[in-house]
Amino acid sequence: AQTVTQSQPEMSVQEAETVTLSCTYDTSESDYYLFWYKQPPSRQMILVIRQEAYKQQNATENRFSVNFQKAAKSFSLKISDSQLGDAAMYFCAYQEAGGTSYGKLTFGQGTILTVHP
Amino acid sequence: DSGVTQTPKHLITATGQRVTLRCSPRSGDLSVYWYQQSLDQGLQFLIQYYNGEERAKGNILERFSAQQFPDLHSELNLSSLELGDSALYFCASSANELFWDRGDYNEQFFGPGTRLTVL
């Protein structure tokens, strides 16, 4: 079974600084997706960024970028120019591509990010 | 607003009781997923339905059941409730075709969740 591990229960960053959240995963599949979701205090799940495993290029969405290391099964999220609104719980998630398990998301334990003014 | 609606927002009940959580997917989405977020278990997948049929099952207890109706809304039924069932229950929907090909991607859109408290 696929597993996702976030080893940082909590992280903090100063406003305008850069922070990196770590994630590792385990899978025997070659095609899959990886995601970072943000969950603010409102509890709404918000998709931050997506990475397709077959793409070598790291995904970028404005201030958010990932470092995808397929061989190492590592998937980190870098937040640049951190803003107060970035404070939230961040979940790393895995989704198998195709097959009978296609669709379901497997989540890590989450990392609480605090942004200091 | 993701377009996925869940009712009720909050539910408080007693141990041993039975409750039903309701989810309406985004217009046109055929797949519905249920997830449970609790302090003990984290965020975990429970079950998926595709166009009325059960498609995948996760760590869903036998006391829990779900179904998807012809109008594509879904209900999650929780029975013989225990204190440990207190959690936030999310529904998500996606277009999710049955067969995947490279280049295909169907984002899952999450509802606001139902907060269940078992006393």
Interface residues (C-beta under 8 A of the other chain):
Chain A: D31 Y33 S42 R43 Q44 M45 L47 R50 E52 Y54 F91 A97 G98 G99 T100 S101 Y102 G103 K104 L105 T106 F107 G108 Q109 G110
Chain B: S2 S31 Y33 Y35 G42 L43 Q44 F45 Q48 Y50 R55 A56 G58 L88 F90 A92 S94 N96 F99 W100 D101 R102 Y105 N106 E107 Q108 F110 P112 G113 R115
